[in-house]
Amino acid sequence: MKKLALLLGLSMILSIGFAQNFERTSAYNYNKDGKLDKAKLAIDKATVHAKTMMDSKTWLYKGMIYYNIAVNPLPMYNELDPDAAKVAYEALLKAKELDEKGKNTTDINAYLQNLVNVFYSDGGQKFQENDYSGAISDFEYAFKIAGAAGIFDTTAAFNIGMAGVLSNQPEIAAEYLQKCVDIDFEDPRVYMFYNRSVKQLGDTVRALEILKAGREKFPNELSLLLETAQVYLEKGESEKLQEILHTAVEKDPTNANLFFLLGKTYDDQGDVTTAEKYYLQASEVNAEFFEAYYNIGAIYVNKAAELQSEANDLPIDKMKEYDELIAQADTNLEKALPYLEKSLELNPEDVYTIAALKEAYARLKMNDKLQDLLDK
């Protein structure tokens, strides 16, 4: 009887242990057969049971199964867990932690590397959909996996930096972009976005330092010059802005926007002669640059208005001076006409151009052109 009782007790112990190993084995087999719903149920039970939860193989299987859920194209499986890739990552880390003898190292590392592609794909899709916070999360997982293998994933770090700037999360952006600078990442955009993240943090002095370092490393990179110009524009430092823009047009004399911006800086300072020079250069580079033509026309219209106002302020006995000022005003309106007419040709619906031309035609008694404009 004692021997029978002993055998029964041993049988119970074996059956309990077997049951739990059976769950893990079933999970493996279901996964192999593509029955991921059943594989998930079985492995979830195995990972919480005392008999199997401290076994590296259990967590390796969970990582495998959840990886397959993450990449499966069928909604019935892919939607079993929207965070399947992240669950797989955590499971594989647990498997690595418990794998004291290194028996599962090869398989664990292989699945971790496979997960990098999943996180890149998911992160890229979220980035395209403007879900920058979601993209940051995915790229951070890719970055951590590489880091665990002793690799600095510059692309993941840069992507995090870009997404951080675009989602107005400058702290995380600056953190990862600084990492890229520290390892001498060969991409000028690092300095461009790093500068933007620091500006978002309110430190324009540091932003300029970053751009200076970037321009020293990439002396022919126009984008960094333009970023520097943007900082000076925001700071209202016109002379430094003009200096940068002069350098920029030398590097890219076919960029009409640069000539236009340079003209605008002089226009804002009241140096309309120099402003017109650069507006004209902008229109020569781009014959359809509406704003360049309009701004030249505006220079002459504004000058005409100033002369008209000056004439109106004269006393009644200054008729000769009045007539001279009115004649000068009309001359400026005549100079404005070809630029305003070109502007209207390029943008027939622009209300400001239409209004300026109506006034000019009326003042200059160009009734036929005025009627044509009114008839449109």
RODO-2510 file (C-alpha; in nm, 4 decimals, decimal comma):
residues 376
     n   res          X          Y          Z
     1     m     0,0000     0,0000     0,0000
     2     k     0,2819     0,2402     0,0854
     3     k     0,4469     0,1674    -0,2447
     4     l     0,1189     0,2335    -0,4297
     5     a     0,0658     0,5628    -0,2427
     6     l     0,4197     0,6702    -0,3275
     7     l     0,3659     0,5930    -0,6946
     8     l     0,0369     0,7823    -0,6980
     9     g     0,2050     1,0875    -0,5389
    10     l     0,4859     1,0753    -0,7927
    11     s     0,2301     1,0459    -1,0725
    12     m     0,0513     1,3605    -0,9513
    13     i     0,3739     1,5591    -0,9405
    14     l     0,4680     1,4459    -1,2883
    15     s     0,1247     1,5269    -1,4279
    16     i     0,1307     1,8799    -1,2874
    17     g     0,4753     1,9509    -1,4313
    18     f     0,3816     1,7854    -1,7577
    19     a     0,0676     1,9993    -1,7846
    20     q     0,2647     2,3183    -1,7694
    21     n     0,5308     2,1976    -2,0111
    22     f     0,2452     2,0832    -2,2306
    23     e     0,1196     2,4453    -2,2528
    24     r     0,4611     2,5644    -2,3670
    25     t     0,4990     2,2781    -2,6146
    26     s     0,1480     2,3395    -2,7446
    27     a     0,2294     2,7078    -2,7901
    28     y     0,5359     2,6151    -2,9937
    29     n     0,3415     2,3738    -3,2125
    30     y     0,0473     2,6094    -3,2639
    31     n     0,2936     2,8802    -3,3648
    32     k     0,4635     2,6437    -3,6110
    33     d     0,1241     2,5584    -3,7613
    34     g     0,0284     2,9263    -3,7906
    35     k    -0,2510     2,9038    -3,5317
    36     l    -0,1431     3,2193    -3,3551
    37     d    -0,4595     3,2708    -3,1510
    38     k    -0,4144     2,9319    -2,9817
    39     a    -0,0387     2,9819    -2,9565
    40     k    -0,0945     3,3108    -2,7763
    41     l    -0,3372     3,1593    -2,5254
    42     a    -0,1012     2,8732    -2,4467
    43     i     0,2159     3,0786    -2,4099
    44     d     0,0409     3,3399    -2,1957
    45     k    -0,0487     3,0608    -1,9510
    46     a     0,3055     2,9233    -1,9536
    47     t     0,4644     3,2617    -1,8768
    48     v     0,2605     3,3118    -1,5592
    49     h     0,2922     2,9636    -1,4118
    50     a     0,5564     2,9060    -1,1465
    51     k     0,6834     2,5894    -1,3165
    52     t     0,7709     2,7583    -1,6491
    53     m     0,7835     3,1332    -1,5879
    54     m     1,1524     3,1307    -1,4951
    55     d     1,2636     2,9318    -1,7981
    56     s     1,4373     3,1214    -2,0798
    57     k     1,2783     2,9007    -2,3431
    58     t     0,9291     3,0018    -2,2297
    59     w     1,0036     3,3687    -2,2933
    60     l     1,1808     3,2928    -2,6176
    61     y     0,8659     3,1211    -2,7400
    62     k     0,6566     3,4167    -2,6289
    63     g     0,8865     3,6511    -2,8202
    64     m     0,8591     3,4311    -3,1304
    65     i     0,4801     3,4088    -3,1127
    66     y     0,4209     3,7769    -3,0523
    67     y     0,6671     3,8646    -3,3277
    68     n     0,4640     3,6513    -3,5667
    69     i     0,1444     3,8235    -3,4504
    70     a     0,3044     4,1622    -3,5194
    71     v     0,4042     4,0764    -3,8768
    72     n     0,1059     3,8622    -3,9744
    73     p    -0,0951     4,0245    -4,2576
    74     l    -0,4237     3,8676    -4,1482
    75     p    -0,6296     4,0988    -3,9229
    76     m    -0,7638     3,7998    -3,7270
    77     y    -0,4075     3,7428    -3,6021
    78     n    -0,2467     4,0838    -3,6335
    79     e    -0,5186     4,2376    -3,4174
    80     l    -0,4730     3,9871    -3,1351
    81     d    -0,2500     4,2482    -2,9715
    82     p    -0,1863     4,5972    -3,1185
    83     d     0,1378     4,6129    -2,9186
    84     a     0,2579     4,2674    -3,0187
    85     a     0,6012     4,3893    -3,1316
    86     k     0,6637     4,5613    -2,7986
    87     v     0,5447     4,2548    -2,6055
    88     a     0,7800     4,0425    -2,8150
    89     y     1,0688     4,2764    -2,7358
    90     e     1,0075     4,2584    -2,3601
    91     a     0,9705     3,8796    -2,3771
    92     l     1,2986     3,8388    -2,5621
    93     l     1,4770     4,0592    -2,3092
    94     k     1,3388     3,8364    -2,0362
    95     a     1,4567     3,5299    -2,2276
    96     k     1,8053     3,6796    -2,2540
    97     e     1,8088     3,7600    -1,8820
    98     l     1,7181     3,4019    -1,7872
    99     d     1,9496     3,2400    -2,0425
   100     e     2,2431     3,2037    -1,8038
   101     k     2,4183     2,9341    -2,0089
   102     g     2,3580     3,1066    -2,3423
   103     k     2,1715     2,8146    -2,4982
   104     n     1,9115     3,0401    -2,6589
   105     t     2,1341     3,3379    -2,7428
   106     t     2,1383     3,2833    -3,1189
   107     d     1,7608     3,2549    -3,1484
   108     i     1,6985     3,5474    -2,9132
   109     n     1,9316     3,7794    -3,1057
   110     a     1,7865     3,6701    -3,4391
   111     y     1,4340     3,7597    -3,3318
   112     l     1,5490     4,0883    -3,1802
   113     q     1,7057     4,1826    -3,5127
   114     n     1,3863     4,0850    -3,6924
   115     l     1,1973     4,3161    -3,4589
   116     v     1,4146     4,6101    -3,5662
   117     n     1,2581     4,5883    -3,9125
   118     v     0,9107     4,5799    -3,7588
   119     f     0,9750     4,8907    -3,5510
   120     y     1,1278     5,0725    -3,8479
   121     s     0,8295     4,9860    -4,0646
   122     d     0,5734     5,0861    -3,8014
   123     g     0,7655     5,4008    -3,7112
   124     g     0,7973     5,5039    -4,0747
   125     q     0,4264     5,4583    -4,1351
   126     k     0,3341     5,6614    -3,8279
   127     f     0,5805     5,9323    -3,9329
   128     q     0,4104     5,9550    -4,2732
   129     e     0,0739     5,9811    -4,0989
   130     n     0,2076     6,2642    -3,8782
   131     d     0,1783     6,0472    -3,5687
   132     y     0,5184     6,1663    -3,4511
   133     s     0,4818     6,0535    -3,0901
   134     g     0,4003     5,7007    -3,2060
   135     a     0,6956     5,7125    -3,4454
   136     i     0,9279     5,8181    -3,1639
   137     s     0,8188     5,5194    -2,9564
   138     d     0,8853     5,2729    -3,2395
   139     f     1,2206     5,4220    -3,3346
   140     e     1,3245     5,4195    -2,9693
   141     y     1,2647     5,0432    -2,9583
   142     a     1,4806     5,0007    -3,2689
   143     f     1,7480     5,2154    -3,1065
   144     k     1,7399     5,0142    -2,7826
   145     i     1,7670     4,6803    -2,9647
   146     a     2,0756     4,8017    -3,1488
   147     g     2,2187     4,9376    -2,8254
   148     a     2,1758     4,5998    -2,6552
   149     a     2,3933     4,4545    -2,9316
   150     g     2,6554     4,7266    -2,8796
   151     i     2,5553     4,9179    -3,1925
   152     f     2,4642     5,2883    -3,2138
   153     d     2,1746     5,3094    -3,4593
   154     t     2,2285     5,6540    -3,6089
   155     t     1,9249     5,6331    -3,8360
   156     a     1,6905     5,5534    -3,5483
   157     a     1,8423     5,8325    -3,3377
   158     f     1,8070     6,0831    -3,6213
   159     n     1,4479     5,9767    -3,6894
   160     i     1,3643     6,0284    -3,3219
   161     g     1,5211     6,3731    -3,3419
   162     m     1,3215     6,4722    -3,6484
   163     a     0,9954     6,3415    -3,5041
   164     g     1,0675     6,5229    -3,1778
   165     v     1,1092     6,8557    -3,3569
   166     l     0,7999     6,8045    -3,5720
   167     s     0,5884     6,7141    -3,2677
   168     n     0,7291     6,9983    -3,0559
   169     q     0,9034     6,7635    -2,8152
   170     p     1,2396     6,9446    -2,8159
   171     e     1,3851     6,7725    -2,5093
   172     i     1,3811     6,4262    -2,6625
   173     a     1,4811     6,5670    -3,0029
   174     a     1,7845     6,7472    -2,8611
   175     e     1,8868     6,4403    -2,6606
   176     y     1,9031     6,2092    -2,9616
   177     l     2,0425     6,4654    -3,2064
   178     q     2,3227     6,5418    -2,9626
   179     k     2,3987     6,1693    -2,9648
   180     c     2,4275     6,1872    -3,3442
   181     v     2,6669     6,4817    -3,3204
   182     d     2,8718     6,3007    -3,0582
   183     i     2,9339     6,0031    -3,2865
   184     d     3,0018     6,2341    -3,5847
   185     f     2,7018     6,1297    -3,7932
   186     e     2,7677     6,2378    -4,1533
   187     d     2,4396     6,4112    -4,2343
   188     p     2,3973     6,7919    -4,2322
   189     r     2,0299     6,7555    -4,1446
   190     v     2,1375     6,6557    -3,7945
   191     y     2,2570     7,0107    -3,7338
   192     m     1,9512     7,1599    -3,9005
   193     f     1,7040     6,9735    -3,6791
   194     y     1,9264     6,9998    -3,3708
   195     n     1,9261     7,3769    -3,4110
   196     r     1,5465     7,3746    -3,4418
   197     s     1,5034     7,1666    -3,1275
   198     v     1,7251     7,4037    -2,9308
   199     k     1,5318     7,7018    -3,0674
   200     q     1,2123     7,5373    -2,9468
   201     l     1,3763     7,5242    -2,6054
   202     g     1,4342     7,9000    -2,6345
   203     d     1,8129     7,9005    -2,6661
   204     t     1,8975     8,0908    -2,9866
   205     v     2,2583     8,1386    -2,8777
   206     r     2,3092     7,7627    -2,8587
   207     a     2,1173     7,7221    -3,1870
   208     l     2,3667     7,9474    -3,3641
   209     e     2,6567     7,7558    -3,2100
   210     i     2,5136     7,4309    -3,3461
   211     l     2,4713     7,5810    -3,6921
   212     k     2,8232     7,7196    -3,6853
   213     a     2,9590     7,3736    -3,6043
   214     g     2,7475     7,2258    -3,8824
   215     r     2,8673     7,4825    -4,1369
   216     e     3,2284     7,4139    -4,0420
   217     k     3,1701     7,0438    -4,0987
   218     f     2,9639     7,0938    -4,4160
   219     p     3,0880     7,4257    -4,5617
   220     n     2,8975     7,3859    -4,8892
   221     e     2,5637     7,2929    -4,7345
   222     l     2,3157     7,5654    -4,8287
   223     s     2,0439     7,4422    -4,5932
   224     l     2,2575     7,5281    -4,2897
   225     l     2,3157     7,8781    -4,4251
   226     l     1,9420     7,9223    -4,4627
   227     e     1,8796     7,7909    -4,1122
   228     t     2,1296     8,0477    -3,9837
   229     a     1,9491     8,3169    -4,1820
   230     q     1,6211     8,2100    -4,0222
   231     v     1,7668     8,2522    -3,6723
   232     y     1,8918     8,6015    -3,7528
   233     l     1,5551     8,6840    -3,9084
   234     e     1,3754     8,5765    -3,5926
   235     k     1,6214     8,7736    -3,3788
   236     g     1,5778     9,0827    -3,5965
   237     e     1,9510     9,1071    -3,6681
   238     s     1,9269     9,2483    -4,0213
   239     e     2,2956     9,3044    -4,0910
   240     k     2,3912     8,9481    -3,9972
   241     l     2,0934     8,8205    -4,1936
   242     q     2,2068     9,0121    -4,5021
   243     e     2,5601     8,8813    -4,4613
   244     i     2,4351     8,5231    -4,4554
   245     l     2,2059     8,5794    -4,7538
   246     h     2,4878     8,7343    -4,9573
   247     t     2,6905     8,4205    -4,8926
   248     a     2,3899     8,2079    -4,9834
   249     v     2,3308     8,3734    -5,3232
   250     e     2,6957     8,3271    -5,4066
   251     k     2,6593     7,9560    -5,3386
   252     d     2,3302     7,9265    -5,5256
   253     p     2,2866     8,2068    -5,7828
   254     t     1,9954     8,0207    -5,9414
   255     n     1,7792     8,0422    -5,6295
   256     a     1,5285     8,3218    -5,6869
   257     n     1,3984     8,2948    -5,3304
   258     l     1,7365     8,3953    -5,1903
   259     f     1,7503     8,7100    -5,4046
   260     f     1,3943     8,7916    -5,3034
   261     l     1,4671     8,7483    -4,9311
   262     l     1,7767     8,9645    -4,9642
   263     g     1,5710     9,2307    -5,1367
   264     k     1,3093     9,2118    -4,8629
   265     t     1,5686     9,2778    -4,5911
   266     y     1,6748     9,6002    -4,7664
   267     d     1,3130     9,6903    -4,8350
   268     d     1,2345     9,6582    -4,4641
   269     q     1,5268     9,8902    -4,3873
   270     g     1,3963    10,1514    -4,6314
   271     d     1,6795    10,1019    -4,8819
   272     v     1,4452    10,0617    -5,1768
   273     t     1,7154    10,1089    -5,4394
   274     t     1,9068     9,8031    -5,3209
   275     a     1,5817     9,6192    -5,2589
   276     e     1,4726     9,6742    -5,6198
   277     k     1,8091     9,5458    -5,7417
   278     y     1,7605     9,2114    -5,5694
   279     y     1,3909     9,1876    -5,6548
   280     l     1,4900     9,2309    -6,0201
   281     q     1,7517     8,9579    -5,9873
   282     a     1,4856     8,7314    -5,8384
   283     s     1,2584     8,7980    -6,1375
   284     e     1,5464     8,7351    -6,3799
   285     v     1,6116     8,3957    -6,2238
   286     n     1,2409     8,3134    -6,2081
   287     a     1,0341     8,4972    -6,4670
   288     e     0,7123     8,3918    -6,2914
   289     f     0,8007     8,5216    -5,9453
   290     f     0,4813     8,7101    -5,8652
   291     e     0,6001     8,8539    -5,5336
   292     a     0,9164     8,9987    -5,6862
   293     y     0,7216     9,1951    -5,9490
   294     y     0,4591     9,3016    -5,6999
   295     n     0,7140     9,4286    -5,4479
   296     i     0,8911     9,6381    -5,7135
   297     g     0,5567     9,7843    -5,8130
   298     a     0,4793     9,8494    -5,4450
   299     i     0,8071    10,0416    -5,4059
   300     y     0,6984    10,2918    -5,6744
   301     v     0,3367    10,3057    -5,5569
   302     n     0,4505    10,3804    -5,2017
   303     k     0,6894    10,6470    -5,3271
   304     a     0,4061    10,8040    -5,5251
   305     a     0,1875    10,8053    -5,2136
   306     e     0,4630    10,9764    -5,0137
   307     l     0,5003    11,2462    -5,2798
   308     q     0,1234    11,2921    -5,2967
   309     s     0,1069    11,3307    -4,9195
   310     e     0,3946    11,5781    -4,9242
   311     a     0,2183    11,7800    -5,1946
   312     n    -0,1081    11,7804    -5,0003
   313     d     0,0701    11,9253    -4,6981
   314     l     0,1970    12,2298    -4,8898
   315     p     0,0341    12,5682    -4,8292
   316     i    -0,2022    12,7037    -5,0954
   317     d     0,0543    12,9513    -5,2309
   318     k     0,3059    12,6764    -5,3204
   319     m     0,1380    12,5681    -5,6438
   320     k     0,4618    12,5309    -5,8396
   321     e     0,6092    12,2985    -5,5782
   322     y     0,2762    12,1151    -5,5616
   323     d     0,2705    12,0559    -5,9363
   324     e     0,6307    11,9295    -5,9297
   325     l     0,5560    11,6815    -5,6523
   326     i     0,2412    11,5578    -5,8282
   327     a     0,4395    11,5118    -6,1487
   328     q     0,6999    11,3095    -5,9585
   329     a     0,4228    11,1013    -5,8011
   330     d     0,2766    11,0290    -6,1445
   331     t     0,6196    10,9346    -6,2776
   332     n     0,6529    10,6788    -5,9983
   333     l     0,3100    10,5384    -6,0773
   334     e     0,4134    10,5030    -6,4412
   335     k     0,7239    10,3128    -6,3299
   336     a     0,5073    10,0872    -6,1157
   337     l     0,2694     9,9931    -6,3970
   338     p     0,4738     9,7304    -6,5868
   339     y     0,5522     9,5438    -6,2645
   340     l     0,1950     9,5553    -6,1397
   341     e     0,0644     9,4466    -6,4789
   342     k     0,3075     9,1560    -6,4806
   343     s     0,1895     9,0676    -6,1302
   344     l    -0,1706     9,0658    -6,2508
   345     e    -0,0761     8,8482    -6,5459
   346     l     0,0768     8,5939    -6,3048
   347     n    -0,1998     8,6166    -6,0465
   348     p    -0,5201     8,7567    -6,2014
   349     e    -0,7181     8,7165    -5,8784
   350     d    -0,4883     8,9098    -5,6460
   351     v    -0,7029     9,1831    -5,4921
   352     y    -0,4076     9,4015    -5,3877
   353     t    -0,2647     9,4124    -5,7387
   354     i    -0,6073     9,4899    -5,8819
   355     a    -0,6636     9,7717    -5,6321
   356     a    -0,3199     9,9263    -5,6992
   357     l    -0,3737     9,9165    -6,0757
   358     k    -0,7204    10,0693    -6,0508
   359     e    -0,5808    10,3613    -5,8525
   360     a    -0,2843    10,4056    -6,0871
   361     y    -0,4989    10,3967    -6,4022
   362     a    -0,7425    10,6450    -6,2524
   363     r    -0,4671    10,8823    -6,1400
   364     l    -0,2915    10,8662    -6,4765
   365     k    -0,6235    10,9014    -6,6627
   366     m    -0,5685    10,5710    -6,8445
   367     n    -0,9415    10,5232    -6,8821
   368     d    -0,9341    10,2444    -7,1398
   369     k    -0,7153    10,0232    -6,9232
   370     l    -0,9200    10,1116    -6,6176
   371     q    -1,2406    10,0086    -6,7982
   372     d    -1,0822     9,6839    -6,9146
   373     l    -0,9879     9,6067    -6,5560
   374     l    -1,3345     9,6917    -6,4290
   375     d    -1,4929     9,4707    -6,6924
   376     k    -1,3010     9,1609    -6,5834
***
